[in-house]
Amino acid sequence: MNDTDSCGRPPDAEPALRAIAMPADANPFGDIFGGWLLSQMDLAGGTVATRRARGRTATVAITGTSFHRPVFIGDEVTCYAEIVRIGRTSITVKVESWARRGTGDEHIAVTEGTFTYVAVDGNRRPRPVPPEG
């Protein structure tokens, strides 16, 4: 994603998560905290990773995160998640967040990042990611 992609069309994929940014998630100036947005992205990526792992996963890394535009109170934030790599025990997911402001239809790219999850067993120890199928 580059600066010219900030408005336009979100990915042609099913959203992994959709949330409304609320006043409790903002600083005194009405900007949503980056930590709130990262937590939404982690939930979205974790949902996709857990489904692929067919069981519990744990977040082990967040890399390459870029905040392109602010999110404001009342924005509808949609996170799109795509698996980009599967290792023996890990799943790497690219997550893009898009905002829709107010009642408009314009989608604005606000954040992207790469999240890595590890499949874990009942004892919270790494386990192999099962083959697809």
N, C-alpha and C positions, 0 to 999 in steps of 0.2 A: 504494500500500500504506500502511495506517495501522496504529496500534498494535493495533487489534482484529483485524487480518488476520494477526497474528504466528503464530497457530496455525491449522490448518485444512487447506485443500486447495491444493496447488500448481497452476499453470496446466494446463489441458487441452491439453498440447502434448508433443511428443516431447522428452525431455531432450537438450540439446546436449552435456552432459558430466556424468559422475558420478565422484566421487573419495572416498577415505577420508582423513580428516585424521589424520596420523601424528605421533608425538612430535617428530620433527625439525622439524615445522612450527609448534611451539608455544614460548611463552615459559616461564620457570621455574614459572609458576603453572598451566600446562596450558591456557591460552587460545591458540587458533590466531592467528598473525600476520595482520593485515589484508592485508598484502602478498601472503601466500600465497593468500588468498581472492580478491583482485583478479586475481592471475595465472590462477586457475582460470576466473574470469569472462571474462577477456580471451581465453583459449583457446576458451571456449564461443562467445563473440560472434564471434571470428575465424573459427571453423569455419563458422558460418552466413553470414558476409559473404563468405568465400572461395567457398563453394558458389554464392551468388547472383552474385558477380562472375565466376564461371567462371575463376578464376585467382587469382594472388597478391594479397594485400591487406596493408596496413600500418596499425597503430593510430596514429591521430593525436590522439585526445582521449578522455579519460574525464571525464564530467561528471555532476553530480547524484547522486553515490554516497552512499548512506546505509547505515550499519551498525545494524541493528535489534536483533539479539541476538548473543551470542558463539557461536563455534564451538569445540567441545572435541575433544580427542584421541579418536579412534574414531568421531566423527560421520561419517555418510555424507552428503556434500554433493552436491546435484544442482543444476545450473545450467540454466535455461530461457532461451532467447534468441529474440527476436522482432524482425524488421526493422520499424522504425517510419518510416524515411525513406530514399529513394534520391535522391541528387543526380546531377550529371553524372559525377563521378568518386568520389563518397563514398557510403557506406552507414552509416546510424545504426541501432544495435541496442540494444534494452532487454534487460538481463540481470537475472534474478531468481535468487537462490540460496536454497535451502531445505535444512535439515538434518533428518536422522532420527537420533535419538540411540539408541545401543545396539541392542537387538533390538526396540524398540517400533515402532509403526506411525504415530505422530504425526509430522507434518511441521511444521517451524517455519521461518517466513520469517526469514532472517538478514541478507540484504543485497540491495540493488538498485542499479543504475547504468545509465548510458547511455554506450555506447562508439561512437566514430566511426572508421571505417576508410576508407582510400582504396585503390581498385584501382590496382595498379602493374604496369608491363610488366617485361620481362626486364632492363631497365636501371634499374629501381627508380624510374621516372618515372610520374607519374599518367597513367592511361588512362581512357577512358570506361567506365562500367558498361554492359555490353550490355543490350539490351532483354530483358524476360522472354520465355520461349518456347522 
